[in-house]
Amino acid sequence: MAPSASAAPPERLLGELARLARPLKILVYLLIVLAVVELYRQASTLVLQLTNIALIFMFAAVVAMLLTPVVDWIEALPLFRGRRGMAVLVLYSAAVVVLGLAAVLLAPTVLVDATKFGSQVPAIEDQAQRFLDKMQGSLRGLGVNLNYRIPRGGTAIGGELSAASLTKIGGLATPVVNLLLVIVVSIYLTVQGRLLVATGRKLFPAQERVFDFTMLAVGAAVASYVRAQLLMSLLMGLYTGVTLALLGVHYAAALGVAVFFLEMLPMIGAPIGFALAIVVALTQSLQLAIEATAVSLLGHAIEAYILGPRISGKVTRIHPLAAMGALLVGAELGGILGALLAIPVTVIGNIFLGALYASSQGLDGMAVADTPGPVGIADLPSLADQIAVTAEEDHPPIGSDLVVPAIPRARRKPPTASRRPARRPD
């Protein structure tokens, strides 16, 4: 029986749908890929925003940890006993007054120096470009073809409001807002930090001892590192400002302040500050640039070989080589933020490894030394201190326990030539 005419259109429609099935699958796969990419972009933006918020709370917690002993001392006075909030208010007010006086004394000189230096930036860039062109010309003679141009700075904000100027104003306002947030959060943490820690302690009723040890280790490690870094920044900032002023380098006060803040950036801060001082001296004369270079190298040597190991080693209780390795690993993994967190993480790891080592020796690994005052880094266990071998100890050479007496070999007699009887003549 012949198929009816009404059955033909559905079969044709099914055939057309079958031909469209493959393109539709590809389109669906593309939409899935685009959705995953968009979700990743949104997730990365969210992670970045959460990281910024976490950094604000982290810096606020560091400020609170540094100021807590001072607040405790103020609260111990009869006038402020039991009034911690008033003690915090007095401390922050005194800090504002001190910083304000320092700003009043230093700001005019620093602003004048910074303004003059800003006006000299084009000349410095031209001089640096001429020097770079001369070097590139010498390299071309050796067969190395380079043509690098130093990027120039953008134009200043003009009198008219535009999108670009508003963007610049917003970029300047963001750090100020973050700084205010750090101050406000640090005030709350200084007043109620112990209550928050006690509240968190109740979340781990079966591990209260581990929780207490962790809080003490983290707090002592971060506080010791920040104190050491602030001391190094202050010393190097004063050294740079005083020595450059004695040499007669322009903008010495501004350069000293710049080195103070740059010193807080591990590994790259101090070289950038010294290079900036050398460039400024180069705009005055070549002899002054050489003197500034010698002073900068001397300061870097003092920092790297005298002050750095003594301050960091004494405060953080880790070997300078371990600190340098931690900085390199942190910078490789997380950039500047990784370098900032590398030393505190290493100090915390040294404490926990020391506790584990003490436990393996049958001791109480989480025991804290009972010394006057708050718990410091010296009161906690340290792996480096427990396994360190000093030069005064009488320790055998490495590998001496592996050496065994050599087995004497029997002396062999030299072979003697065998004498054969002479043949008789036939």
Secondary structure, DSSP 8 states (H G I E B T S, - for coil): ----GGGHHHHHHHHHHHHHHHHHHHHHHHHHHHHHHHHHHHHHHHHHHHHHHHHHHHHHHHHHHHHHHHHHHHHTSGGGTT-HHHHHHHHHHHHHHHHHHHHHHHHHHHHHHHHHHHHHHHHHHHHHHHHHHHHHHHHHHTT---------------SS--HHHHHHHHHHHHHHHHHHHHHHHHHHHHHHHHHHHHHHHTT-GGGHHHHHHHHHHHHHHHHHHHHHHHHHHHHHHHHHHHHHHHHT-TTHHHHHHHHHHHTTSTTTHHHHHHHHHHHHHHTT-HHHHHHHHHHHHHHHHHIIIIIHHHHHHHHH-S-HHHHHHHHHHHHHHHHHHHHHHHHHHHHHHHHHHHHHHHHHTTS-TT-----SSS--GGGS--HHHHH---TTS----TTGGG------------------------
